[in-house]
Amino acid sequence: MNLHKAIALEKLSKFRNKVVRWAKEFFDVNSSKIEIDGLDAFRDGLAFLYFIHYYDESLIDVEAFDTSDSYRVLESAFSLAEEYLDIPNILCPQDVISSTNEQSLVLYIYLYKIKFDLKSAGSGDREFESSHRMADLKQILSKKVESVRSLMDLLTHEQQRLISLLRQDELYKEKIHYEKHLASMNRKVEKNIEICSELQKQNDALKQQNSLLLKNIDILQKKLSQEVRKKKEAKKLSVTKESVKSFLELLMSENLSGYLNKYEKGVFGLTDTQS
């Protein structure tokens, strides 16, 4: 924002404070029913009705007026002020209610200040002079209103531009945030890929070890089978050797006929009678 805009904004701010201060002092003196602590006190239109009432009590009975609808109150106040106080209507009720045109609202309140100043100045020639002054002021104010509206348009455009820049800045920050988050996720993915690759290598090594173990188990089973078979054969051979040894010992201890006799009796169960 350049220096000219800054100066204009400062003047508008001072003018706004001056008008609000006058309205506060006016109601502090004339009415305890209206408390002015800022422009929000004018949103419901009741303050404008009291302005008109205190200017000319015959124009409106505020106590009997239905003030439940702010839009209707503002519309009535603007119409009465324009018709009986010669205050031009430079506002619409919705602008006042929604706070979308504060500078025009300040100017409109200032018109009431001028009207009350002229009333307190007296009557006769002085009043005639004041009426001319009022006409001049109306013309000046009309130009000021246009100037303020132009400035408001400029400020609105500047505000939109700033909002756009802020939005772009937010989007840029959001983009940076997501880029950092994406980079972090990519690093995690790469790390997980490395871990998976290492696990795959370990798995392949375990498969090789398992295959080797299976081969060794097969070899051991074959060797075990061979050992068992050898032991069985050795056992049979040992039994055979013992039998042969026993037979030889028997032959050596008895004669053959006695052995055969014993053998026949033992094996066939024959007796002499049976023979």
C-alpha positions as CSV (number, residue, x, y, z in Angstrom):
1,M,0.0,0.0,0.0
2,N,1.5,3.4,-1.1
3,L,1.7,6.6,1.0
4,H,-1.4,8.2,-0.5
5,K,-3.5,5.2,0.5
6,A,-2.1,5.2,4.0
7,I,-2.8,8.9,4.5
8,A,-6.4,8.5,3.1
9,L,-7.0,5.6,5.5
10,E,-5.6,7.6,8.4
11,K,-7.9,10.5,7.6
12,L,-10.9,8.2,7.3
13,S,-10.1,6.6,10.6
14,K,-9.9,10.0,12.4
15,F,-13.1,11.2,10.7
16,R,-14.9,8.0,11.8
17,N,-13.7,8.4,15.4
18,K,-14.9,12.1,15.4
19,V,-18.4,11.2,14.2
20,V,-18.8,8.3,16.6
21,R,-17.6,10.5,19.5
22,W,-20.2,13.2,18.5
23,A,-23.0,10.6,18.4
24,K,-22.0,9.3,21.8
25,E,-22.0,12.8,23.3
26,F,-25.3,13.6,21.7
27,F,-27.1,10.5,23.2
28,D,-25.3,10.9,26.5
29,V,-27.0,14.3,26.8
30,N,-30.4,13.6,25.1
31,S,-31.2,9.9,25.8
32,S,-30.2,7.2,28.1
33,K,-31.9,4.6,25.9
34,I,-29.2,4.6,23.3
35,E,-25.6,3.8,24.1
36,I,-23.0,4.5,21.5
37,D,-19.9,2.4,21.7
38,G,-19.2,2.2,18.0
39,L,-20.9,1.9,14.6
40,D,-22.6,-1.4,15.8
41,A,-25.0,0.8,17.8
42,F,-26.5,1.9,14.5
43,R,-27.1,-1.5,13.0
44,D,-30.7,-1.8,14.2
45,G,-31.8,1.7,13.0
46,L,-33.1,2.8,16.4
47,A,-30.5,5.5,16.9
48,F,-31.6,7.1,13.6
49,L,-35.2,7.1,14.7
50,Y,-34.1,8.9,17.9
51,F,-32.1,11.4,15.8
52,I,-35.3,12.3,13.9
53,H,-37.4,12.4,17.0
54,Y,-35.0,14.8,18.8
55,Y,-34.9,17.0,15.7
56,D,-38.6,17.2,15.5
57,E,-40.8,15.2,18.0
58,S,-43.8,15.5,15.7
59,L,-42.2,13.4,13.0
60,I,-42.2,10.1,14.9
61,D,-43.2,8.6,18.2
62,V,-40.3,6.2,18.8
63,E,-42.0,4.5,21.8
64,A,-45.0,3.5,19.6
65,F,-42.9,2.4,16.7
66,D,-42.4,-1.4,16.1
67,T,-38.6,-1.8,16.2
68,S,-38.5,-5.7,15.9
69,D,-37.5,-5.6,12.3
70,S,-34.2,-3.8,11.8
71,Y,-34.5,-3.6,8.0
72,R,-37.9,-1.9,8.3
73,V,-36.6,0.5,11.0
74,L,-33.7,1.6,8.9
75,E,-35.9,1.9,5.8
76,S,-38.4,4.1,7.6
77,A,-35.6,6.2,9.2
78,F,-33.9,6.8,5.8
79,S,-37.2,7.8,4.2
80,L,-38.2,10.2,7.1
81,A,-34.8,11.9,7.2
82,E,-34.8,12.4,3.4
83,E,-38.3,13.8,3.3
84,Y,-38.3,16.0,6.5
85,L,-34.7,16.7,7.3
86,D,-33.4,17.0,3.8
87,I,-30.7,14.3,4.5
88,P,-30.0,12.4,1.3
89,N,-30.3,8.6,1.5
90,I,-26.8,7.3,0.6
91,L,-27.3,3.9,2.2
92,C,-29.4,0.8,1.9
93,P,-30.6,-1.1,5.1
94,Q,-28.8,-4.3,4.2
95,D,-25.4,-2.4,4.0
96,V,-25.9,-1.1,7.5
97,I,-27.1,-4.5,8.9
98,S,-24.3,-6.5,7.3
99,S,-21.5,-3.9,8.0
100,T,-20.5,-3.9,4.3
101,N,-20.3,-0.1,3.8
102,E,-19.0,1.5,7.0
103,Q,-17.6,4.6,5.4
104,S,-20.9,5.6,3.9
105,L,-22.5,4.9,7.3
106,V,-20.1,7.3,8.9
107,L,-20.9,10.0,6.3
108,Y,-24.6,9.5,6.8
109,I,-24.3,10.0,10.6
110,Y,-22.2,13.1,9.9
111,L,-25.1,14.6,7.9
112,Y,-27.2,14.4,11.1
113,K,-24.4,16.2,13.0
114,I,-24.6,19.0,10.4
115,K,-28.4,19.1,10.6
116,F,-28.3,19.5,14.4
117,D,-25.5,22.1,14.2
118,L,-27.6,24.2,11.8
119,K,-30.7,23.9,14.0
120,S,-28.8,25.1,17.0
121,A,-27.3,28.0,15.0
122,G,-30.7,29.9,15.2
123,S,-33.4,31.2,12.7
124,G,-34.0,34.2,10.4
125,D,-31.2,35.4,8.2
126,R,-28.9,33.1,10.0
127,E,-31.2,30.2,9.1
128,F,-31.3,31.3,5.5
129,E,-27.6,31.5,5.4
130,S,-27.4,28.0,7.0
131,S,-29.8,26.6,4.4
132,H,-27.4,27.8,1.7
133,R,-24.6,26.4,3.7
134,M,-26.5,23.1,3.9
135,A,-27.0,23.0,0.1
136,D,-23.2,23.6,-0.4
137,L,-22.4,21.0,2.2
138,K,-24.7,18.5,0.5
139,Q,-22.9,19.1,-2.8
140,I,-19.6,18.7,-1.1
141,L,-20.7,15.6,0.7
142,S,-22.1,14.2,-2.5
143,K,-18.6,14.5,-4.0
144,K,-17.1,13.1,-0.8
145,V,-19.4,10.2,-1.0
146,E,-18.3,9.4,-4.5
147,S,-14.7,9.9,-3.5
148,V,-15.2,7.6,-0.5
149,R,-17.0,5.0,-2.7
150,S,-14.1,5.1,-5.1
151,L,-11.7,4.7,-2.3
152,M,-13.8,1.8,-0.9
153,D,-13.8,0.2,-4.3
154,L,-10.0,0.6,-4.3
155,L,-9.7,-0.8,-0.8
156,T,-12.0,-3.7,-1.7
157,H,-9.8,-4.5,-4.7
158,E,-6.7,-4.2,-2.5
159,Q,-8.3,-6.4,0.1
160,Q,-9.2,-9.0,-2.5
161,R,-5.7,-8.8,-3.9
162,L,-4.3,-9.3,-0.4
163,I,-6.6,-12.2,0.3
164,S,-5.5,-13.7,-3.0
165,L,-1.9,-13.3,-2.0
166,L,-2.5,-14.7,1.4
167,R,-4.3,-17.6,-0.3
168,Q,-1.4,-18.1,-2.6
169,D,0.9,-18.0,0.4
170,E,-1.2,-20.5,2.2
171,L,-1.2,-22.8,-0.9
172,Y,2.5,-22.4,-1.2
173,K,3.0,-23.3,2.4
174,E,0.6,-26.2,2.0
175,K,2.5,-27.3,-1.1
176,I,5.8,-27.1,0.8
177,H,4.3,-29.1,3.6
178,Y,3.0,-31.8,1.3
179,E,6.3,-31.9,-0.6
180,K,8.2,-32.4,2.7
181,H,5.6,-35.1,3.7
182,L,6.0,-36.7,0.3
183,A,9.8,-36.7,0.6
184,S,9.5,-38.2,4.0
185,M,7.2,-40.9,2.7
186,N,9.5,-41.6,-0.2
187,R,12.4,-42.0,2.2
188,K,10.4,-44.4,4.3
189,V,9.4,-46.4,1.1
190,E,13.0,-46.6,0.0
191,K,14.0,-47.7,3.5
192,N,11.2,-50.4,3.5
193,I,12.4,-51.5,0.0
194,E,15.9,-51.9,1.4
195,I,14.6,-53.8,4.3
196,C,12.4,-56.0,2.0
197,S,15.4,-56.6,-0.2
198,E,17.5,-57.6,2.8
199,L,14.8,-59.9,4.1
200,Q,14.5,-61.5,0.7
201,K,18.2,-62.2,0.7
202,Q,17.9,-63.7,4.2
203,N,15.0,-65.7,3.0
204,D,16.9,-67.0,0.0
205,A,19.8,-67.9,2.3
206,L,17.5,-69.7,4.6
207,K,16.0,-71.6,1.7
208,Q,19.5,-72.7,0.7
209,Q,20.2,-73.8,4.2
210,N,16.9,-75.6,4.4
211,S,17.6,-77.4,1.2
212,L,21.1,-78.4,2.4
213,L,19.6,-79.6,5.7
214,L,17.1,-81.7,3.8
215,K,19.8,-83.2,1.8
216,N,21.9,-83.9,5.0
217,I,18.8,-85.4,6.6
218,D,18.2,-87.7,3.6
219,I,21.9,-88.8,3.7
220,L,21.7,-89.5,7.5
221,Q,18.5,-91.4,7.0
222,K,20.1,-93.6,4.4
223,K,23.2,-94.1,6.6
224,L,20.9,-95.0,9.5
225,S,19.0,-97.5,7.4
226,Q,22.3,-99.0,6.3
227,E,23.5,-99.2,10.0
228,V,20.2,-100.8,11.1
229,R,20.5,-103.3,8.3
230,K,24.1,-104.1,9.1
231,K,23.2,-104.5,12.8
232,K,20.4,-106.9,11.9
233,E,22.8,-108.9,9.7
234,A,25.5,-108.8,12.4
235,K,22.9,-110.0,14.9
236,K,21.8,-112.9,12.6
237,L,25.5,-113.8,12.0
238,S,26.1,-113.7,15.8
239,V,23.2,-116.0,16.4
240,T,24.4,-118.4,13.7
241,K,27.9,-118.3,15.2
242,E,26.6,-119.2,18.6
243,S,24.6,-122.0,17.2
244,V,27.6,-123.4,15.3
245,K,29.7,-123.0,18.4
246,S,27.2,-124.8,20.6
247,F,26.9,-127.6,18.1
248,L,30.7,-128.0,17.9
249,E,31.0,-128.1,21.7
250,L,28.3,-130.7,21.8
251,L,30.1,-132.8,19.2
252,M,33.3,-132.5,21.2
253,S,31.6,-133.5,24.5
254,E,29.6,-136.6,23.2
255,N,29.8,-139.1,20.5
256,L,27.9,-138.7,17.4
257,S,25.5,-141.6,18.0
258,G,24.6,-140.3,21.4
259,Y,24.0,-136.9,20.0
260,L,21.9,-138.2,17.2
261,N,19.9,-140.2,19.7
262,K,19.4,-137.2,21.8
263,Y,18.7,-135.1,18.8
264,E,16.0,-137.5,17.6
265,K,14.4,-137.7,20.9
266,G,14.6,-134.0,21.4
267,V,13.5,-133.0,18.0
268,F,11.1,-135.7,16.9
269,G,10.0,-136.7,20.4
270,L,10.6,-140.5,19.6
271,T,10.8,-143.2,22.1
272,D,12.3,-146.7,21.8
273,T,8.8,-148.3,21.5
274,Q,7.8,-145.8,18.8
275,S,11.0,-146.6,17.0
